[in-house]
Amino acid sequence: MSESPASDRLVLEFERPIIELEKKIAELRGLSTATVDFSSEIRKLDQKARKLQKEIFAELSAQQKVQLSRHPGRPYMLDYVRLLTEDFTELHGDRSFHDDPAIVGGLARFDAWEVLVLGHQKGRNTKENLHRNFGMARPEGYRKATRLMRMASRFRRPILCFIDTPGAYPGLGAEERGQAEAIAKALQVMASLECPIISIVVGEGGSGGALALGVADRILMLEYSIYSVISPEGCASILWRDPAKVPEAAAQLKLTAPDLVQLGICDEIIPEAPGGAHRDAAVTAAKVRVALKKHLRELCALPPAELVEKRYQKFRAMGAFLETPS
């Protein structure tokens, strides 16, 4: 059901000191025997590695969080489906043109709820990424999502959306088949659905391709995920025409989870496993489970009409600021 994680995990530059310490710990464990005990040294190195990891991750820049959000070892949508749900049955096709593998949707059981799960799916290797189009959906993907969400609303099933895409696919064929209209329709439909909707940004939430699954009653973000109208690379290219400005663009875009909580876009930050979700998918999924259960209990207690009204007011309030003279 889910593509398996890459065996050779990419090491980001700021992670390297931690990884080197962990390699030394592994070597000492391998050298330990009944007569040669390295447990004391291992314990000291382990404490040092934990302290170093805490210090490094407490001071991450926006660009470093962008790198973490794109890490190829991060859990993807189908990994969360495997770790969080049971009896998942994937549903295919937009009933108009094609089935888009970049967006996966289906029925599943999450704890006490029968739910619809939807999300962007990337691949773990070149072949899978070509099949999934690197998580960049075409119009038929968004039309499939819209069809499934309408079905979920008809049967009052909560909807769980997992957002993880660089953006909607900008190819000629996608534009010919109405990419903008498909995304706009998804926004319109989500705004009016009479069932609870929770969207979780689990990796890279890019542009309208992410927003098409983001008109939700609750918007949650993993600790090192990002959510933005444009990528830092695209922003640097447009504003400065200089790739060296990418870190500055990342900082100015306010695309990290703490920034978006402060701006009133994100409702809750879900902590990841120490060192990021790619270090331990099961630990991260367990934290996602806790957050989902809490919000589902709250939302399922509301009447359908109140759900729609609160969702409308939530998005109407976004972007409202009061400026005062300094």
C-alpha positions, 0 to 999 in steps of 0.5 A: 500500500505504501512506498517503503522509505529509502534505505540510504537516508540523506543527511542534511548538513546541520544534521551531520555532527549528530549522525557522526556521533551516532555512528561512533555509538554504533561502532562501540556497541559493535565492539562490545563483548563480554570481556570488553565493556564500552557501556560507559563511553556509549552512555556519555556519547549518547548524552552528548548526541541528545544534547547536541541534537536539542541545541541544533534543532532549537536554533533552526533557520527557516531555510533549514526547516524547509530542508527538513520538510522536503527530506526524502525520508519523511513519512508520506501520506500513505505511511500515515494511512498505514500507521494511523488507520485500518481497513483502508480502501483506495478509491480511484478516478475523477469520473471525467478524464483519468486517475491521478496517482499524485493524490490518493483518497479512500475510506478507512477506519480511524479509531472510533470513526469511519473517515475519508483520507485524502492526500498528496503522495510523493515517491521514494525513488525515481520510478515512484516519483515519475508515477506520482509526479513528485506529488504535484497533482493535475486537474483530475487529481483535484477533481477526484478529491472533490468527488470523494469529499462530496461523497464523504459529506453525503454520508457524514464521514469526517475528512482527513487531508494530508498536505505534502506537495511542492504545488499543483503541476504547471504543465501544458496538459494540466492547464489545458484541462483546467488546473485553476478551475479544478483547484477553485472548485475544490476550495468552493466544495470544501467550504460548504461540506457538512462534515468535519474536515481536518487538514494536516501539513505533513511536509511541504505545503506549496501554493494552490496545490496545497490550499486545494486540500486546506479549506478545513475546520482545523489546520494542523502542521507538523513541527518542521513542515512548511505552508506557503503561497510560493517556494523560497526558490520561486520567491528569490527568483521573482524578487531578487533574481538571485538564488543566493537570496533563498534563505532570506526569502524563506525567512521573509515568507513566514512559512514555518509552523510557529509563524503560521500559528502567530498569523492565525492560519494554523491551529496547532503544531504537532511535535515530531520525533526528536530530530524530525519525522524522518528519524522515527515515523511511528513516534511522529504518527502517534503524536498525530493520532493524539491531535486528530482524536482531540479535534475530531471529538470537538468537531463531531459534536457540532451540528452540520450548519454550525460546522459550515458557519464556523469554517466560513468565519475562520477563513474570513478572519484570515489576513485581517490586521490592524496597523497603528502608528509607531 
